[in-house]
Each structure stands twice: as structure tokens, then as C-alpha cells.
């Protein structure tokens, strides 16, 4: 399917259902209406060639329609019965689409559907929980929209203003690529911020042993501008309950600030001391 045909189909859906839509701008609900974003989704999926897709948040089915063109099976989870009803009407001729009424985050955390990629254009109030659920799921690839500010944090290098706890945690487990950024006019209703599309590829699988690592990251980045040596030392003692040699342990951190600690260094520190937990 050509990108121009996708745009025509999106416009047709919006013309038909726009008057009956009741979306909450307060909670960051928005549906895709712009051809630029639709084309970027299509182009990425064309390259990845997924066989099965899991979508979190069906909405009225505008993104779901695109997903159905580039995979043999789409499972789309929607928590709002009104939107699920509209989506089923929109997609009734698409036999490779299964719409599930339920909580997409619960579905995602449980890895309830086989899928090669997770796709989503989520409400902004679900951004944090969605990212966390993707990291902790069994899925290896995700293509999602985020507020521009959040997307820029995810790709920020260590030592920059935007680099923080979220960046370090996500990039421990996922490689992140910012695809494009879009004006509010690409969505309905128009959000107050620009929106970015990001692609995540898994580089490290989440396991239960990483639970204290997440707590360690939270502790460390609560003081992101402090000297790393003192902060990391204190957090290791508080979170992992290890006792460190005052003179020699963590000496490589003495001239560093917390916000300059890259994910692989944090993993190295965690792996070294996790075994010493008492």
C-alpha cells in the first residue's frame, strides 16, 4: 500500500467519526491524523517486515489500519469500550486484526501475545508506564510516539542536561533511535507539545535480578549533579547493603558527576557489587 493511499484512508476515517469522538486533552489522548507520521510508521514497518504486531491503545483504529497493511496479524488492545466499538467498525473488513478490550499495560507486562514489535500512539499520561512495561516485557522491538521532551531524554548522551534516570534505565536494556518529530497539527485534538516517533531495539533482557538495579538507578539519579563517587557509594550501601573500602572502592568515579555515568558503567558497578548483597 502506498503512503498516499494510507493518507486517503486516514482522512476518510476522521471525516466519518470526528463528530462523535470524545477524547480527553487533559489526559493527553490524541489520535493520528497527519500523513507525515503515518508515512513514517509505514516506512519503518516496511523495512522491519514484522509478521505479528502488538498495538497498545487502538483508539479509533487509525494506526491499527496502517499496522494491518504490514503484518499478517495485529493484536490491538483498547481499554475504552467506546473507542473499541468504533475501531471494530473501522476495521471490520480487516480479518488480520484482533481487537481486545482490556488494559494494554497489563497485556504488555504479561507478554500475552506473540509479536515481533510493539507499536503505540499512547495518551501522554501513560508515557512512563508504557516505557517501563516495554523494557520489562519479553518484546525485542517497539515503535512508539512520545512527547518530544521525553524522546530527547531517551537519546541524550551522558553528561548533557537531558540525561537522567529515565535515560540510563531505558538504555541499559534498549537501544533508542529518534525517527522524527511532529507538529501538534498531526494529531486530533492538537496537543500542546510536539511529538516524536522513537524506535527501540532490545540489547539486554529484563530479569528479576535487575529489580535492585532499577532501585539503585533511582537512588543515584536523585542527586544527578553531585559527585558520583559519594552518591554511588551511599546508594550501594543503602540499596545493595554492601560495605565498601573507603580508600580503594569506586576510585574511577572520583572526578565524575552522576549525570555523566553511562549505562554500561552503571551495569558494571551493579554486577560487581550485587553478588556481595547480605
N, C-alpha and C positions, 0 to 999 in steps of 0.2 A: 504494500500500500504506500503510495506516495505521500509525502508530508503535506502537500496541498490538499489532498483528499481528506487527511486527518483533520485539518483546519475546517474544512467544509462541514464535516460530521460534527465537530465540536460546536460550531455555530448553530447547527440545526438543533442540537440537544438544548442549548441555552435558550434559544428562541421559544422552544416548546415549554420549558419548565421554569423559566426565570420568575414568572409571576407568582408561582406557588412556593418558591423556595423561602425558607425561614432559617437563615444562618446567623449565628451569633458572632458579631465582630469583637465583642468583649472577650470571648474565649479563643479568638484567633481562627475561627472557622472560615475557610475560603475554598472556592473551587477554581480549578484551572480553566481559563477561557482564552489565553493567549497562544498564538501559533508558534511563537519563538520557543517557549517552554515545551510545548507539545512536540515540536520538531526535535528538540534536544533529547527528550525522553526516547523518541523513536530512533534517533541516530545511535544512541548508546546501546539500546536493545538490539538494533540491527547488528552491531559489532559483537555483542556478547552472545547472541543466539541462545537464550535460555530456553530450556524445554518446559520448565514449570516455574510459575511466578506466584509468590505470596504478596498480596497487597493489604496494607493496614490502613483502613479507612476508605471505604468505597465511595463515599459521597453520593453524587447522583450518577456515577459511573463514567465520568468524562475521561479520567486517567485509565480506568479499567478497560475502556474501549480500545485505547492505544495498546495496552498490555496484551490484549487478546489477539492483536494482529501479529505479535512477535513471539508467541509461545503456543504450545499445544494445549496447555491447561493453566488457568488462572483461578486461584482461590482468593477471594476478596472478603475481608471481614469488616462489617459495619455495625456500630453499636446503636445507632439511631434508627428505629423502625421506620420512620417517615422517609428517610433517605434511602434505606434499603429497599423500600417499596418502589420508589422512583427508579432506582438503579435496575431493579428487576424488569421494570417496564422498558427502560432504555436498552437493556442488553438481552431482551427475551429471544432474539434471533441468534445470539452468540452461544452456541452449545458447548464451547470450551471454557465457559465462565461459570464458576460456582460461587454464589454469594451466601455468606454465612452471617447470621445475625448474632453478634456477640462482642465481647471486649477484645479488640485486636492485640492489646498488650499482653493479656493472659494467653492468647493464642500463640503469640510470638515467644514469650518466655518458655512455654511448654514445647516449642518447636513442633506444633501439632500437625503441620502439613509439610510434605516433601516439596522442596523448592530449590531452584538454583540461584534465585535472587529475591530479595525483599524490596518492594517498591512502595513509596508512600508520599502523599502530599498532605501532611498531618496538620491539625489545628496547632497553633503555636503553643498552647498550654500543655501539649503533650511532647514537646521537643525533647526535654531532658529524659523523661521516662522512656521515650521511644529509642533514643540513642543508647541508653543503658541496656534496654531489652535486646537490642540488636547485638551489642557487644557480648552479652551473656547467653545468647542463643547459640544454636548449632549451625546457623546460616553463615555462609562464607562471603556473600556479596550483598550490598544494599545500594539502592539508588533512591535518594530522598531529598525533599525540599526542606530548607531550614531558613530561619531568619538570617539575613546577611551577616549580622554581627556574630552569631553562633558559628556559622560556616567559616568565617575568617579566623575565629579562635581555633577551630579544629585544624587548620592548615598553618597556623603561626609557628615559626621556628622558636626553639628555646632562646631565652634572652630578650624577647620582644615583649611589648606591653600586653599584647593579647594572649600570650602563652600562660596557661594556668592549669589548675587541677583537671578540668574537663579535657584539655588538650593532651596532657600527659597520660591520663587514664585511657582515653579512646585510642591514642596512637601506640599504646602498649600492645593493643590487640588488633588494631586495624590500620591499614594504610588509607589515607584520605586524599581525594583529588577533588578540587573545586572545578566544576564544569562550566558554570555560567551564573550570572546574576541578573535579576529581572526587576523591572519597574512594577509598582503596585497595580498598574493597569492590566497586568497579565492575569489578575485574579478578580473574583467576584465573591463578596464585596471586596473593595480595594483595601488591603492592609495599610497600616501607617508606616511600614518599613519595606525596604527592598528584600527580595527573597533570592536565595541561591540554591542551586542544584549541586549535590555532592555525591560522589561515588566512593563507596568504602569496600575495600578488599581485606579479607582476614589474613593476618600474618601470625597470630598466636591464638590457640583455642582457649576459651574460658573453662576453668575447672574450679572446684570448690576450694582448692588450695590458694586461689587468688583472692578470696574474701578478705583476709587480713591485709593483702596488698592494697586493696581499694581503701581500707581504713587508714593505712599508712599514708597513701597519697593525699587523702583528705586532711590528715593531721599536718603533713609537711606544707601543703599549699595554703593552709590557713595563715601562714606567715611568709608569703611568697617573696617579699623584698628583704627578708632577714638573711643573715649569713647562713649558708646551707649547713655548715658543719654543726653548729649548735642546734639548729632546728631538727635536722635528721637524727642526730644523736638522741635528743629528747623524745622524738616520736618513736624511734626504735625501742627505747626503754618502756614507753607508755603502751604502745600497741603490741609489740612482739615480746615484751618482758625480757629483753636481753640486757646484760651488763657489758659495757664497753670499756676497753683500756683507755684511760684518759689521754695518754701520750701518742698512741700509735693508730688506733682505730679511726677510720674515715679521714685520714690525713689528706687524701686527694681532694677533699671538699673545702679545705681551709680558705681558699681565695674565691670561692664561688657563692653566688646568691641563689636562693631557692628557685627563682624563675628562670635560671639558666640550666637547671638539671634536665637532661634529655631522658626520654622514656627508657632507653636501653641501660643507662646508668642506674636509674631507679630500680629496674628489674635486677640488675647485677647486685645492688645493695640488698634488695629483698631476699634474693636467693641465697646470698651469703649468710644472712642472719636468721632467716626463717627456721632453719634447721636447729637453731640454738634456743628456740622457744622453750620456756619451762612451764 
